[in-house]
Amino acid sequence: MFSKNVVLKTLYVAVAMISATTQAIYQKDAGKNEWHVETLGEISDLVFIGTNQAYTLSADALLTLYDTAAEKIEWKKQLPQGENETYKLRHLGRNLIVHSNKRVTMINSAGHVIWEQPLVGSGNAVVEMF
């Protein structure tokens, strides 16, 4: 029978060999298998357009156009964040209305601001026209 020390030493050598082999495999492929997933954040509003695109708005006011077929972000835009300012989305033809209680912004499908207007008081009545 093997002694306890021989078994433990054999076990330590086996673990060391497995660790060294794993490190060697990783070192060989370092930089090749790295990947990154960009998240949209906590979604607070979403508007689907067409068959494979969606405007998303995160809780921290990040507006994105997301391609659902390719599973990638086409563009993103950080909206101004005032105190207690929350945005809502309204789709208007090829454009998007982004509104809060402080401002209304029209953005085209390329992510460019077409028009922006600060609001005084409650902006809900203005946005209801759209």
Secondary structure, 3 states (H helix, E strand, C coil): CCCHHHHHHHHHHHHHHHHHHHHHHHHHHCCCCCCCCCCCCCEEEEEEECCCEEEEEECCCEEEEEECCCCEEEEEEECCCCCCCCCEEEEECCEEEEECCCEEEEECCCCCEEEEEECCCCCHHHHHCC
